[in-house]
């Protein structure tokens, strides 16, 4: 994005939207390979932090949806892993830009969480899937189907929703273990387009009976457009190669770039960055410490990063071998401060929080003060320990 202010800015610089109109790329959906634009300087001094509810965000009324102005981050689900927890839903976040909502991941509970936060299908513009582990994509089907417009009721999508996720890729050597038969061996690692059509096919009874074109509304398939995000490079052993961020999507409100995160296996797993006129939000996805993610997050206003506390898990009886395995594909609290500092992130938001105890739906409470103290050794910015339905505005 251009380093710019609004059109009326006394500096005479043009806004990002004006620049997009002038260059002819306003409204383009899909994979764009144009060069990057820097973050605007018009972002506010710091994030406003609150909690969403039935009435929407903590912002003032205005924009495309009442209560949502500027750019806000909504933490819909903040738990890490596929264990059902009381008090935290599985991973999902929303970037809301002047009333238009862009989702990142859709773990269990996302539809209910959206509406509890004051977000609706009517506001949705795009969905971005970081990778195909269940805690990031398990509620893809209800998110899709429950948004079908119903004529005369003002409910559902009001425009096609573009869906971006990893493309199909092969499996690493030695997968699966000897003697184990894979599910869907002809396509054991389906990509976003395959997942989309497979979900519709698996639920053909309800799709054909309720969601194709009828007197009740249009065909839901006309509102859902899946895209495979191509794999930019093959992994090197068990790690993604170093690479520069690339553009995934751009419209009149936001530019979304991505990079390969380090979450073997599956490959690819992506991190995403959203740049708007108001500032930037970067999502690490699931990853061990990654130079790619640091580069993607350079100078970002909000860095939403996954977190685990290996020592805390050991203290609560989690086996050492399991903790070691998790540390190889996730980021420990002892590492996160240095990552946020290297990226120059203004605020670090901890999400995808791996529970301290993996045996109970009510794990021990997070030692917030202890975590803040540990992170502050390496990072001087703001630290937010994420909670479901929390809202931060930039």
Secondary structure, DSSP 8 states (H G I E B T S, - for coil): --S---TT-TT----HHHHHHHHT-TT--S----------S---SS-EEEE-BTTB-SS-S-SSSTT--SEEEEEEE-EESS---SS--BSEEEEEETTEEEEE---TTHHHHHHHTT--GGGEEEEE-S---HHHHTTHHHHHHTT--BTTTTBS-SS-EEEEEE------TT-S-TT---TTGGGTT--HHHHHHHHHHHTHHHIIIIISSBTTB--GGGGEEEEEE---S--BTTB------EEEEE-SS-EEEEEE----SSS--EEEEEE-SS-EEEE--S-SS-HHHHHHTTT-SEEEEEEB-HHHHHHTT--HHHHHHHHTTS-BHHHHHHHHHHHT-SEEEEEEEE-S-SS-SS-----HHHHHHHHHTT--SEEEE--TTEEEE-
